[in-house]
Amino acid sequence: MPQQPLSEDAQKAMQEKLQHLVDLAFEQGLLTAIDQARKANDPYLLDAFHDVLTDKLYQELIAQHKLEELK
């Protein structure tokens, strides 16, 4: 069954949840953030967090010199 697009309010709420998880990852560690994402019991949130981790967070860690860029 195809997913319905999120409403504007739902998109804003999802962005806030994702930002919270990213902040948590930097403040308390990645495992804590992943645990919180799992506890939300929201597959859409977990998938979106994965996307953030593999894209935006990766780039941020490189910018902060916490990871070396893979070539």
C-alpha atoms as an extended CHARMM CRD file, in Angstrom:
* protein
*
        71  EXT
         1         1  MET       CA              0.0000000000        0.0000000000        0.0000000000  PROA      1               0.0000000000
         2         2  PRO       CA              1.4970000000        3.3890000000       -0.9930000000  PROA      2               0.0000000000
         3         3  GLN       CA              2.1820000000        5.8620000000        1.7880000000  PROA      3               0.0000000000
         4         4  GLN       CA              0.2110000000        9.0880000000        1.9650000000  PROA      4               0.0000000000
         5         5  PRO       CA              2.3620000000       12.2230000000        1.9440000000  PROA      5               0.0000000000
         6         6  LEU       CA              2.6840000000       13.8820000000        5.3320000000  PROA      6               0.0000000000
         7         7  SER       CA              0.7140000000       17.0340000000        6.0220000000  PROA      7               0.0000000000
         8         8  GLU       CA              2.6620000000       20.2380000000        6.5750000000  PROA      8               0.0000000000
         9         9  ASP       CA              2.1280000000       19.9830000000       10.3520000000  PROA      9               0.0000000000
        10        10  ALA       CA              3.2250000000       16.3450000000       10.3620000000  PROA      10              0.0000000000
        11        11  GLN       CA              6.3340000000       17.2420000000        8.3420000000  PROA      11              0.0000000000
        12        12  LYS       CA              7.2060000000       19.9910000000       10.8260000000  PROA      12              0.0000000000
        13        13  ALA       CA              6.7130000000       17.6190000000       13.7670000000  PROA      13              0.0000000000
        14        14  MET       CA              8.8890000000       14.9950000000       12.0620000000  PROA      14              0.0000000000
        15        15  GLN       CA             11.6460000000       17.5590000000       11.4400000000  PROA      15              0.0000000000
        16        16  GLU       CA             11.5480000000       18.5640000000       15.1100000000  PROA      16              0.0000000000
        17        17  LYS       CA             11.8120000000       14.9210000000       16.1970000000  PROA      17              0.0000000000
        18        18  LEU       CA             14.6920000000       14.3420000000       13.8020000000  PROA      18              0.0000000000
        19        19  GLN       CA             16.5140000000       17.4570000000       15.0060000000  PROA      19              0.0000000000
        20        20  HSD       CA             16.0770000000       16.2740000000       18.5850000000  PROA      20              0.0000000000
        21        21  LEU       CA             17.5980000000       12.9040000000       17.6840000000  PROA      21              0.0000000000
        22        22  VAL       CA             20.5420000000       14.5530000000       15.8940000000  PROA      22              0.0000000000
        23        23  ASP       CA             21.1320000000       16.8570000000       18.8750000000  PROA      23              0.0000000000
        24        24  LEU       CA             20.9350000000       13.8540000000       21.1760000000  PROA      24              0.0000000000
        25        25  ALA       CA             23.4930000000       12.0030000000       19.0600000000  PROA      25              0.0000000000
        26        26  PHE       CA             25.9890000000       14.8530000000       19.4700000000  PROA      26              0.0000000000
        27        27  GLU       CA             25.2500000000       15.4700000000       23.1470000000  PROA      27              0.0000000000
        28        28  GLN       CA             24.8100000000       11.9570000000       24.5350000000  PROA      28              0.0000000000
        29        29  GLY       CA             26.1000000000        9.7010000000       21.7830000000  PROA      29              0.0000000000
        30        30  LEU       CA             24.8290000000        7.9380000000       18.7360000000  PROA      30              0.0000000000
        31        31  LEU       CA             23.6770000000        4.8230000000       20.5820000000  PROA      31              0.0000000000
        32        32  THR       CA             21.4650000000        6.9030000000       22.8610000000  PROA      32              0.0000000000
        33        33  ALA       CA             19.8740000000        8.6260000000       19.8690000000  PROA      33              0.0000000000
        34        34  ILE       CA             19.2920000000        5.3180000000       18.0900000000  PROA      34              0.0000000000
        35        35  ASP       CA             17.7380000000        3.8750000000       21.2380000000  PROA      35              0.0000000000
        36        36  GLN       CA             15.3660000000        6.8560000000       21.4760000000  PROA      36              0.0000000000
        37        37  ALA       CA             14.4060000000        6.4960000000       17.8140000000  PROA      37              0.0000000000
        38        38  ARG       CA             13.6080000000        2.8130000000       18.3560000000  PROA      38              0.0000000000
        39        39  LYS       CA             11.5900000000        3.5390000000       21.4950000000  PROA      39              0.0000000000
        40        40  ALA       CA              9.3600000000        5.9050000000       19.5220000000  PROA      40              0.0000000000
        41        41  ASN       CA              8.0180000000        2.7860000000       17.7840000000  PROA      41              0.0000000000
        42        42  ASP       CA              7.5360000000        4.7960000000       14.5830000000  PROA      42              0.0000000000
        43        43  PRO       CA              8.9630000000        3.0660000000       11.4960000000  PROA      43              0.0000000000
        44        44  TYR       CA              8.7240000000        6.2890000000        9.4790000000  PROA      44              0.0000000000
        45        45  LEU       CA             10.7600000000        8.1830000000       12.1020000000  PROA      45              0.0000000000
        46        46  LEU       CA             13.3300000000        5.3930000000       12.2980000000  PROA      46              0.0000000000
        47        47  ASP       CA             13.7050000000        5.3560000000        8.5060000000  PROA      47              0.0000000000
        48        48  ALA       CA             13.9860000000        9.1440000000        8.3520000000  PROA      48              0.0000000000
        49        49  PHE       CA             16.5880000000        9.1070000000       11.1530000000  PROA      49              0.0000000000
        50        50  HSD       CA             18.5740000000        6.5130000000        9.2270000000  PROA      50              0.0000000000
        51        51  ASP       CA             18.5090000000        8.8010000000        6.1970000000  PROA      51              0.0000000000
        52        52  VAL       CA             19.7470000000       11.7080000000        8.3220000000  PROA      52              0.0000000000
        53        53  LEU       CA             22.4970000000        9.5690000000        9.8210000000  PROA      53              0.0000000000
        54        54  THR       CA             23.7470000000        8.3990000000        6.4580000000  PROA      54              0.0000000000
        55        55  ASP       CA             23.6810000000       11.8220000000        4.8560000000  PROA      55              0.0000000000
        56        56  LYS       CA             23.5030000000       14.9540000000        6.9670000000  PROA      56              0.0000000000
        57        57  LEU       CA             25.0650000000       13.6380000000       10.1510000000  PROA      57              0.0000000000
        58        58  TYR       CA             27.9100000000       12.0490000000        8.2240000000  PROA      58              0.0000000000
        59        59  GLN       CA             28.6880000000       15.3690000000        6.5400000000  PROA      59              0.0000000000
        60        60  GLU       CA             28.5070000000       17.1920000000        9.8760000000  PROA      60              0.0000000000
        61        61  LEU       CA             30.9220000000       14.7510000000       11.5090000000  PROA      61              0.0000000000
        62        62  ILE       CA             33.3770000000       15.2700000000        8.6760000000  PROA      62              0.0000000000
        63        63  ALA       CA             33.0370000000       19.0560000000        8.9990000000  PROA      63              0.0000000000
        64        64  GLN       CA             33.7560000000       18.7990000000       12.7300000000  PROA      64              0.0000000000
        65        65  HSD       CA             36.7670000000       16.5550000000       12.0340000000  PROA      65              0.0000000000
        66        66  LYS       CA             35.2300000000       13.7230000000       14.0490000000  PROA      66              0.0000000000
        67        67  LEU       CA             35.3590000000       11.4280000000       11.0150000000  PROA      67              0.0000000000
        68        68  GLU       CA             37.6220000000       11.2430000000        8.0190000000  PROA      68              0.0000000000
        69        69  GLU       CA             35.8940000000       11.3590000000        4.6600000000  PROA      69              0.0000000000
        70        70  LEU       CA             35.8600000000        8.0410000000        2.8230000000  PROA      70              0.0000000000
        71        71  LYS       CA             37.3560000000        8.2570000000       -0.6300000000  PROA      71              0.0000000000
